[in-house]
Amino acid sequence: MTTAPTSPPRLRLGGSPLSVVGRARIYVCGVTPYDVTHLGHAATFVWADAAERVLRRLGVQTEVCRNITDVDDVLFEAASRAGAHYDRFAAVQQFHFERDMDALGVRRPAHEPRAHSFVPQVVELAAALLEADAAYVSQGSVYFRGAAVADRAGLFREDALKLLAANGGRVEDPAKQDPLDQAVWQASAEGEPAWPSPWGPGRPGWHAECTAMALSTYGSALDLHAGGADLRFPHHAYEAAQAEAATGVTPFARAWMHVGTVRINGEKMAKSTGNLVFASDLVSQTNGRVVRTLLLDRPWNTPWDYTPDLLTRAADRLDALHAAAGQPGSGSSAAESAVLAALVDDLDVTRALDIAIEEGGQAARDLVQVLAL
């Protein structure tokens, strides 16, 4: 009798299997390079890196694209305050970001598109959306028709408008037909960077930048899209809606990874609130692997509050893991399987750590290797 082969394990995210055949196309929403990396940024990139490493452990060929949003209002404003040209200012901030990622063990992506290099692709996107009647021209700008995006995201219109207003959505723009419409191509104000287009000088809209960079890198669809939970709406919702309207291919992303927000005393960590904890400061206090452990030793999609005692706990957990990995012998093959099963089950790093520390040997060494701890 011939025994049927056992199906290889598949990574599950949010309860659904990420079914890929041979190759996984991963897009990670990168930084707007106007400040150094805080813990909230770091959490997104470390978790996306962990997912990519687990996929590779399962034998999947991975390809990661992580963009740089170097055409953006907040970057222009920060550069102006510093008395620097925006692109030079962005280059310096990008250097600091990459140094932080190296310290945290985040692998360099295969593709790292910069928004300013993809302006022609945004113009092409705007033209495709106009041809599909999913956008219109008004006062030198091209607006994507966004009235249906709130419903798609499961939001009431009023809530969607509040989120847009809080995220640079220009809901009061008189050139729009509907406040939920978003600029694919934005006419530049005096003194702002501008590029030529069929509709006059302007610059890409925020959501359109990611749409154009993702489509240019991977074609009409991708397997996993990662980013912070705060980007779920409006950014990711509009990005996906624009891609699907332009290409006719659905879904744009077969799986989403929205990493939980990092907070201080219940308030989201953000520059606007001044409650930032910088990754580089924590690395200097301990090391990058401890900070990586701090970020991974919890559910990836749950918001959480940072307190200094958590860094001490992470150091203790990492020491225990390394001690377990140093135990002689191979340990139990069942333990090795259990560690991998925990990682595959919605990236349950905490359970994988518990098993590896308890069992030791090869199970612990595998976890150290897979998660770069």
N, C-alpha and C positions, 0 to 999 in steps of 0.2 A: 504494500500500500504506500502510495506517495503522500507524504505529509505536506500540507499547504504551507508555504513560507509565511513567517510571521511578518505582519506589516510593521515597518519602521515607525518609531514614535514621531508625532508631529507637534510642533509648538502650538499651544492654545493661548489665545489672548482674549480676555474678557469673556471666556466661556466658549469661544468659537475657534475651531482649528484653522491655523494659517496654512492652507493647502497650497504648496508650491511643488513644481516638478523641476528639479535640477537647479533652478536659479531663482533667487529672490531679489526683486528690485525694491530698494528701500530709499525713501526720501525723508530727510530730517529737516524740519524748519530750523534754520540756523539763526545766528545773531544779527541784530542791527548793531554794527560796531561803533558805539558811541560811549561805552563805558566798560570797565573790566567785569569779569564773570562773577555774578553772585550765585549763591547756593541754589536758587530756583532755576537759573539757566543750567547750572551744572547737572542738576537732577535729570533734566530732559536728555542731555547728551550722554550721560553715563547709562541711563536705562536703555536708550536706543542702542548703545554700544553692547550692552549685555544681551539684548535680543538678537543682535547680529551675531554675537559670539556663540550663542546657544544654537542658532540655525546652522552655523558652520560646524558645530560639534555633531549635529544631526546629518551632516554630509551634504548640506545645501550650499551651492555656490552663491555667495552674497555679493551684491553690488550696492554701495551706499553713495548717495548724493546728499550733501549738506550745503545749503546755499548760504550766501552772505548778502544781507539786505543793505547794500551801501547806497541806495537811493531812497531816502525816507525823510519825512519832516523832522523827526526827533534828532536824526543825525545832522541835518542841516543846521538846526538850532544849536546843537552842542558844539559844532565846529565854529559857528559864528561867535558863540560866547568865548571860545578859546582863541579866536583870531586866526584860525587856520582854514585852509581850503578843505572842503569836505572830503575829497578823495584821499588827501594826505593824512588827514585826521583819522579816517577810517582805517587806513593801512597800519597806523600805529596801534590802534585799538585791536585790530585783527591779530597783530603780533602777540599782544598780551593774551588774547583769547586762546590762540593756538598753544602758547606756553602752558596755560592752565589745563587745556585738554591733555597735553602730553603728561603733565604731572598726575592727572587723574586716570591715566591708562586708557584713554579713549583713542581708538585707532583712527588714523587719518582716512578720510573718505576717498573713494575712487574719483569722485567728481565734486568740485567745489565751485559752482558757478557764482559769479558776482553780478548783482543786478545791473550795474552800469554797463556790463558787457552784453547784456541781453535786451537792450532797448529795441533793436530791430525785430526781435521775436515778439515783443509785446505789441509792436505795431501790427505784426502779422496776426496776432491773436485778436486784436481789436477789429481788424478787417474781417476775420472769420466770423466773429460774433455779429458784426453788422450784416454780413451776408446771410446769416441764419436768423436775422431779425430778433436776436437776443440782446441787441444793444442799439443805441441811437446816438447821433451827434448833436451836441448842444453847446454853443458858445466856445467852440474850439476844443471841447472835451468829448470823449466817448464814454458813455455810461452803460454798464450792464444792467439789464432789467432784473431787479432783485426782489420784487414783491413776493415771489414764491419761495425765496430762500429761507425766510423765517419759518414757514410751514414745514419745509424740508428738515429744518433743524429742531422741530418740535417746540417752537417758541411762539408765544402770543406776539402780535405785532408791536404792542407797547413795550414789551420786554426786549424785543429785538432792537427797537429804536434806541432804548437806553444803552444797550451794549455797544451799538454802533457809535453813539455819541461819545462814549467813554473810550473808544478805540480809534479816534480820528476819522470817523465815518462821514463827517460833514453833512449831517442830516438837514441842516438849514440851507444848504447850497441851492440858490434860486434857479440854477440851470437844470436841476433835476426834474423829471416828470413825477417821480415818487421818492420820498426820503430814503427808502430802502435801496434805491439804485446806487451803484458804486462805480467809481471811475476806473475804467480800464486804462484810459489815457487821460491825463489831467493837464489842462492848459496851465502853464507855469505863470506864476505872478512875477512882477518885476523884481529882479535880483535873485530869483531862484534858478537853479540849473535847468537847462532846457535843451531838447533835442528836436530835430525837424521831424515832421510827420505830415501825412496828407491833410490833417485837420488843423495844422498850425503848430508852432513850437510848444513843447510840453514835456512831460515826463511820465513814466509808468505809474499806475496806481499800485498800492501795496499788494493787494490780493493778486492782481494780474502778474506781478513780478514772479511770484512763486508758481503760478499756473504756467507761465511761459518757460521758466527754467525747468520745471518737472517734465513738461511735454517735450521740450527740446532734448532732454537727457534720455528719457525712457520711451518716448512715443506716447500713445493715447491712454496708457493705464500703467499702474504700478501695483506692487503686492502689499507693501506696508508703508504707511505714512505716519511718522512720529512727530510729536511736538507737545508743548505744554498744554495742560487742560484749559488754560485761559485763551488759547487760540482756537478752541473748538468753534466758537462763534464770536466775531464774524469771519475771521481769517480763513479757517479751513472750510467752512461752509460755502463761502463765495469762491474760494479756489477750486473746489470740486465742481460746483455748479457751472462755473465758467468753462472748465475743461470739458465737461460733458456736453455743454451746449455747442462748443466749438468743434468737437470731434464726432459727436453722436455715439460715443462709446461709453457704456455704463457697466459697472461703477468705475469711477476714476481711480479710487483706491479700494482694494479688496479687503483691507483691514486697517484699522486706525489704532494708534497708541497715544492716548492723551495722558501724559504723566501728571500725577497729582501735584497740586500747588504746595510750595513751601511757605510757611507762615511764621510770623513772630507775634506771640501773644494773640493768636487768632486772626491777625491781619496779614494779607498777602504781602510777601516780600517783593518790594518794587522801589525803583528809584524815586517815584513820585511821593512815596510815604517816608523815605529816608531811613528805612529799617533794614538796610542791606547787610548781609553777612557775606564777605567775599571768599570765594574758594581759595584764592592764593593765601589769604590770612590763615585759614584753617590748615592748609598744607604746611605752612611755615611753623605752625604749632606742633604738628605731628608729622604726617607724610601723606602722599597722595593716596596710598592704598587704604589708610584709615578713613579718609574722607570718602573714598569710593565705597567702603563697607558701610559707612554711615548712611549713604544715599540708597544703597541696595537692600539693606536689612529691614525691609518693610514692604507692604503692598505697593506696586508701582503706580496704581491709579487712584490712590487715596491721598487727600491733602493731609499735611502734618505740620506740627510746630517744632521748629528748631530750638533747642536749649543746649547750653554748653555741656551738660552732663551726658548728652547723647554721644558726643564726640569721645568722651572717656569710655562709654559703654562699647562703642565701635572698636576702639583700640583693644579693649579686653577680648571682644569677640574675635578679632583678627589674630591676636596672640594665641588664643585657644585653637583656632583653625590651623595655624602654622605648627603648633605643638602636636596636634593630631596628625598632620601631614608628615611629621618627622618620626612617627612611630614606625618601627621596623615591621616588615611583612606586608603582604598585599591586603590583608583584611578580608572582609566578606564581599563576594561578588554581588550578593543581594543588596548590600549597602551602596555599592557603586550604582546599581540599577535604580535604587530608591532616590539617590541624589539627582540623577538625570531625570527621573520621573517628576520630582519636585520642580525642577527648572522648566520642564516641558509644560507643566500644569500652571499656566498663567504666571510664569517666572516667579515661582514661590521661593525666593532666595532664602528667606528666613527658615523655612522648613529644610531646605538643602543644607544650610549651615548647621542646624541642629543635628541632623543626621551625620554629617561629616565630622563634627566635633565629637559626637558620641561614639561613632564607629572607628574613626581614624584610618590610618593606612591609605590605601589607594583611593578610597572614596573621598578622603580629604584632599589628596593630591590632585585628583581630577577636578574638584571644585576650584581649587586655587588656580589651576591652569585655564579652565573654561572661562571663569569670570575675571581673570587677570588680577587676582588678589595676592 
